[in-house]
Amino acid sequence: MPLSRDPLSPDSASRPRLVFSDLDGSLLDHHSYDWSPAKEWLEQLCACGVPVIPVTSKTRSELMSLRQAMRMEEAPFIAENGAIVGLPPAWCHARLDRGAGPDGLVIRTLGVDIGFIRKRLTVWRERLDAMFSTMSEMTLEQVIEVTGLTEPEARLARLREGSEPLIWEDDSAMLARLREGLRGDGLRMVQGGRFWHVTGECDKGSAVGWLIERFEALRGHHPLTLALGDGPNDVSMLERVDQAVLIRGGHDLEVSPDQPALYRSEASGPAGWVEGLAYWWGPMATQGSDAHE
């Protein structure tokens, strides 16, 4: 039986809900990083107890101030395209999750060490004579120019733990050869809105699945899940949930998730994010949720 789009229906109203959201180009405007069009929805979701979980290529260092500004401190996060998961206290297992930092978060690494990724990229570039520039090799000024970030934000973007962004400067045949070589090392390349990202055998979808399983183990309920994203690196996430929104991208990349419950927005960025939420769940001002039971 297909899921109802009405949040008041018996199918969805009796279940806790989780929102998984890409940031750049989705909840954040691709160019200005503005998220004000989604502010009212974020406030309503927070009031209803529905966690909005960032799932992003950004580093956890970049996410700290954003989570505070968006009132997402009580929700977990997925950083670096699934390589890093941050768990606030309510999402921690007393036996499995130890070593919380001063911010109260437990950090779980689902990917591989950044040093290994950088070493193998160096090896394959020399072996194939491939042309690309990694973020760690770019100057701070170059990162600012490519991303549009401020200098402090660009510094945080360079603090990678489990993935390496790169700008591809070669042809598609060479890209295929590099991807094949990295695959033999247990690494993969995922295309984002600005960069290709090299990670371990993890992606946004696998990290989302890990968090859903954690929620079920802690709460004893299977949640109704909704994901929103705009890029190729969001496909695995959009395919892992019950309902999905493909936000109109500020790029010309092909994005085709295998997801029957998919809505494609007309608007882009945070306006498309709001459009997608409204399509699936409608007005929420009077709708409660018991996501913390």
Secondary structure as GFF3:
##gff-version 3
##sequence-region A 1 293
A	DSSP	alpha_helix	10	13	.	.	.	ID=ss1
A	DSSP	beta_strand	17	21	.	.	.	ID=ss2
A	DSSP	three_ten_helix	36	38	.	.	.	ID=ss3
A	DSSP	alpha_helix	39	47	.	.	.	ID=ss4
A	DSSP	beta_strand	52	54	.	.	.	ID=ss5
A	DSSP	alpha_helix	60	69	.	.	.	ID=ss6
A	DSSP	beta_strand	77	79	.	.	.	ID=ss7
A	DSSP	three_ten_helix	80	82	.	.	.	ID=ss8
A	DSSP	beta_strand	84	87	.	.	.	ID=ss9
A	DSSP	three_ten_helix	89	91	.	.	.	ID=ss10
A	DSSP	beta_strand	106	109	.	.	.	ID=ss11
A	DSSP	alpha_helix	114	128	.	.	.	ID=ss12
A	DSSP	beta_strand	132	134	.	.	.	ID=ss13
A	DSSP	alpha_helix	140	147	.	.	.	ID=ss14
A	DSSP	alpha_helix	151	157	.	.	.	ID=ss15
A	DSSP	beta_strand	163	168	.	.	.	ID=ss16
A	DSSP	alpha_helix	172	184	.	.	.	ID=ss17
A	DSSP	beta_strand	188	191	.	.	.	ID=ss18
A	DSSP	beta_strand	196	199	.	.	.	ID=ss19
A	DSSP	alpha_helix	204	219	.	.	.	ID=ss20
A	DSSP	beta_strand	224	229	.	.	.	ID=ss21
A	DSSP	three_ten_helix	232	234	.	.	.	ID=ss22
A	DSSP	alpha_helix	235	240	.	.	.	ID=ss23
A	DSSP	beta_strand	243	248	.	.	.	ID=ss24
A	DSSP	beta_strand	262	268	.	.	.	ID=ss25
A	DSSP	alpha_helix	269	281	.	.	.	ID=ss26
###
